[in-house]
Amino acid sequence: MTNAPETDPAANFSETVAGEVQYLISKLAKSSKDLIKEICAEISCTNTYILVGAAKVGQLLLFLKEKLKPKQYEEALANALGWSAGIANHLLKLTPILGSFTTKQLDAINRNLSMSALYKLATGRTPMEVVKRMLEKACNQEVSKKDIQVETKKYKEKHPKKEPTPWRYVGGGREYQPPRISEEAGLAVERLSKDNSKPRRFLIEEAVLLLAEKLQQAVFAMA
């Protein structure tokens, strides 16, 4: 097993893990005839159970994902780690953020952030702003799953989820997507469509417009 490569004092690159891995890839590219094979070998011998190793593997996976076709990427992933693309996606979610830290910072985070809390960050629906904030906090102090839950709640209170719109823009205009209707109404639509040889969409539109017209007439009659 290997850790993230040590920073070369003579090299002119960022000290972040992302920078170190890019430097490693450039060195492998110069010395190897089969870069993809070398990258896979590097992935397979890296300990992903420590944060520095996971961050390094994430950067290498990003490289493979950019260079390989989807099928080739999945095969390389299975051979190097025995992972499916779904599992790798959990790590890739954190990779851009993890790559922005130095090796020393990741060592500190590894001490202050439990694996269960890290797993929650990777697999849950924690907003990326919260993920970054929690990792930055873990550079200096312990972070628990409870801390993540509290911070996530604060974030959601400040950024309420927008209600989905029924409108869908198509071409130069827009269409209205009606909500789901009951089984009884659905059966009526199916029956009318079959009896009148008309599309279901046309029947629903016709019914809504007819109802709107009748309601408007009723309002005028009461005025």
N, C-alpha and C positions, 0 to 999 in steps of 0.2 A: 504494500500500500504506500502511496506517496501523498505528501501534502502539497499545497499550492507551491509553485516554484518560488525560490527565494529571489528577492529583488537583486538584480545585478547593478552594483553601484556605477559601473561604467556605461550602462545602457541608458539611453535617453527616452524613457517612457513613464507613464503614470505608475504610481505605486499602488493603485487600486488593483483588486483581483482581476478586473476586466483587462487592465493594462498589462498585467503580468502574463495573463493567459494569451493575449494577443502576441506578446513577445515570444512566448513559448511556441506558438503556432508558426511564427515567422522563422524561428530556429529550426523547427522540424521540417518546414517546407524547403529549407536550404540543404538539409542533410539527408532527407528521405526521398526515395523514389515513389513511395506510395503514402501520401500524406494522410489520406482517409484511414488507412490501416493503422498508421501511427497514432492518430487521434483516438481511434477506437481502443487501442492498446492502453493509451494513457487513461482513458475513461475507466476501463475495466480494472485497473490497478489503483484507482483512487478511492479512498475511504469516504463514502458519502454519508457516513453516520456522524461525521463532524462537520461543522458549518463551513469551514474553509474548503474542505473537500467537495461538499455539495455545491458551493459557489463556483468552484473551478469546473466541476462537471457540467454545471448549468451553462457556463460560457462555451465549453466545448460542444455541448449539444446544440447551442445556437448556431455555431459554425457549421456543424453537420447538417442542420435543418436548412441552412441557406444554400449549401453546396450540393445536397443530394435531392433526388426525386423522392416524393412521399414514401413510395414502396421501399426504396433503398434505405431511407432514413429509419423506417420501422425495423428493417432487418438488422441494420447496424446497432440500433438501440437494443434489440432483443439479444444479439450476440455479445455486446459489450457489457450490458448490465442485467439482462434478463427482464427488462422492463417493457411494458406496453407504452404506446404513445400517450395514453390517458394518464398513467403515473408520471411520465416525464413532464407532462403539461403542468402538473402541480409545482414542480421545481422551476420550470421555465417562467411561471408566473412571478416568482421571486427573483429570478436571475438578474434582471436589469438593476434592481435595488441592491442585491447582494454584491453585484459586481462593482458598485460604487464605493464599497468599503475597502479598507486595507486589510491585510492579513491579521495585523494586531487587533484591529477593531472587531473583526469577525471572531477572533479568539475570545475577546471580552464578551461579545454577544452570546457566544456559545456557553459561557459560564453563567450568564445572567438570564438567559431565556431557555426554559425547559423545552425538551423535544416535543412534548404534547402541545405547548403553546405555539411552537414554530409550525407544527403540523396544522394547527387551527388557522394560522395565517396563510398557509399554502393551499389548504383544501377548502376553506370556508369562503364566504362571500365578503370577507373583510375588505373595505375600500382600500385602494392602494396608498392613499394618503395616510391612513391609519397604520398600515403595514410599515411604511417608511418611518413614521413617527415612533412606533414601538421599537423598531430595530435601532434607531438612533438613541432612544432612551436606554436600550439594553447595552449600549457601549459603556455606560457609566453606572447603571444600577439594575437590580433584578426586576424582571417583568414576568408577571403571571398571566394565566388565562383570564383571571378576573380583571386585570388591568386592561387587557385587550377588549373584553366585553364592555367595560365602562367607557373606554375611549371610542369604541364603535358606536355606542349608544349616543354619546355626545355629538359625534359626527353626523349621525342620521337625523338628530334633532335640528342641527344647523343646516342640513342639506336634505330636506324632505323629498321623498321619491315623487317624481312627476307622475300624474295619472296618465295612463295610456290613452292616446287619442284614437277615436274611431275613424279618423280621416287618413287616407292613403293617397299620396300624390303620384299620379301616373301621367306621363306625357306632358301636355300643357294644362291639365286640369287636376281634379282630385276626385276620389271615390269615397263613399261612406261605407264602412264595414259594420253591418248591424250586429248586435250582441246575439248570443245563443238564444234560441226560442225553445218552448216546451215541446215535449214529445207530441202532444195533441195537435199543436199548431204545425209542427213539422209534418205530421201525417196528412194534415189538411192540405199543406203545400204540395206534398207528393201526389196526392189524389187529384188535385186541380191541374197539376202539371201533366199528369198522365191523361186525364180526360180531355184537356184542351190543347194538348200537344204544344205547350208553351214552356220555355225555360223557367226554372224555379225562381231565378233572380228577377225575371220580368214580372212574375206574379206577385212577388213580395213588393217590388217597386210600385206596381199598379195598386195594390191594396193600401199601401201607406199613403200614396198621393190621393187616392179616393177618400180615405179617412180624413186626411188633412183638409180636403175640400169641403166635406160634410161638416166638420167642426167649425170651419170658417163661416159657412152658411148659417150655422146655428148661432154663432156670435152676432152676425149681422141681424138675424131675426129677433134677437133679444135686445138689440140696441134701440 
